[in-house]
Amino acid sequence: MQTKDLFLVLKSHLGNKTNMNDRIADMMIRIKNAGAVKKETVEFPYSKMKYAVCEVLKKEGFILNVDTKGKKVSEKAIVVTLKYTGRTPKISGTSRVSKFSKRVYGKATEIRPVKNGAGLLVLSTPKGILSGLEARKQKVGGELLLKVW
């Protein structure tokens, strides 16, 4: 059996499910790609962490709205309404700071602006998911999750 045939057989058995381990990175890439093709909304599976990150993005003005859809746990999803300035999406780039292979933590004094203040740093702190600016004001450090600009 050739490689292509084997792939098609495996795909028919497995379906379109992908094995995505880093769900936050997947969420951010979906948001960035949806903005690149000028979509109004983007939808992805629900988790408390992803919802909290989206709330921070909404509070800081990078997305218009975040909402949940569905009642069952297996069907629950987050729907994000994207924000544009003119024709360009507000989120033009994203970068995952702390990864599974290397966790990155920072003190409140070590938190620096992203892209000279035009970007956003999202942290997971003992006080919840916060932006870099809020973490500095509250003098709390934590795990540096991602950067958005």
N, C-alpha and C positions, 0 to 999 in steps of 0.2 A: 504494500500500500504506500502510495506517495505521500509526502508531507501535506500537500494541499488537501488530498482526500481525507487524511487522518484529522486534519483541522476541521473540516466540514462535518465529519462524524462526531467529533467531540463537541463542536458548537451546537449541533442538533440535540445532543444529550444534555448539555449544560444550559442552553438558552443564552440570553444576552446578559447574564449576571457577571459582574466583574468583581474581582477580589481587590477591594480598595481598603488598605489598612489605615492610612492616614485620612480620616474622614474630614478633618478641618481643612486640610490642603485641597481635597477634592471639592469641598464646598466653595472655597475661594476661587479655584480655577473655573468652576461652573459659572460663578458670578462674573468673573473677568471675561470669559468666552461669550457669555450671553450679551454682555455690553459691547463686545467687539462686533457682533452681528446685529446690533440694534434691537434686541428683544426688549419688551416692556417688563416682563416678569421672568423669573427662573424658579424652579421647584426642585427640592432635594429632600431626602429622608430626614426625619425629625430626630434630634437629640437635644438634651438640655444645654449641653455645651455649645452646640452650633447656634441654638436659639439665642443664648446669652451673647455670643460674638456678634450676631446680627443686630441685636438690640444696641450694642455699643456702636456698630457702624451706622445705625439709624440716628442715634443721639449725636454723633459727630458729623452727620450730614453727608455720608457717603452713599446711602441708599434712602429711598423715599419711605418705604413701609416694609414691615415684616409681619407675617400672619401665619397661623397654622391652619391645616386642612386635614380633615379626617378624624374619626373617633377611635378606631382600633389602633393598637400599637403598631401592628404590621403595615397599616395603611396611612399612618400619620405622616404628614409632610410639612415642610416650611416653604412658604411662598414669599419671595422677596421681590418688591417692586424697585426697579433700578432707577437711578437718578442720572440725568444727563445735563451737561452745560453746553447748550447749543446742540451740536450733533455728536459731540464726543462724550463718552461715558465718564462719570466721576471717578470710577475705579479703573485706572489704566494699567496698574501693575500690582502684584502681590508677591510676597516672599515669606516662606515659612522659616521662622528662626529656630525654634526648639523642635527637634525631630525625635523619632523613636530611637534612632541610633545615637543621638547626642542631645541631651536635655540642656537647655541654656537658662540660667537663672540670673536675676539682676537685683541689686539693691535699689532703693528709691533714688539714691544719689547717682547711680550709674545710668539712669534712664535718660536718653538723649533724643532730641527731635528727629523725625524721619523726613528726609528730603527738605531740609531747612524749614521745617514746620508745615510743609504742604502735605505731608503724609501722616499716618497714624500708626502707633505701636499698640498692640493689644496684649494685655498680660492676664495671667491667671493668678490671682492673689488670694490670701486668706479672707479678704472682704468681697470676693467674687471676681467676675471678669470685668476688668477696668481698662480704660485707655491709658496711654503713657502719661498724659497730662494729669488725669485724675489720680493716678497712683503717686505721682510726685507731690501733688497737693495734700494727699492723705498720708504721705511719708510711709508708703508701704511698697515692698518689692514683691517679686514672684517670678513665675515662669514666663519668659518672653515667647508668646505664641506665634505672632505673625506681624508683618509690616504691610501696610496698604498705602498706595499713593495713586 
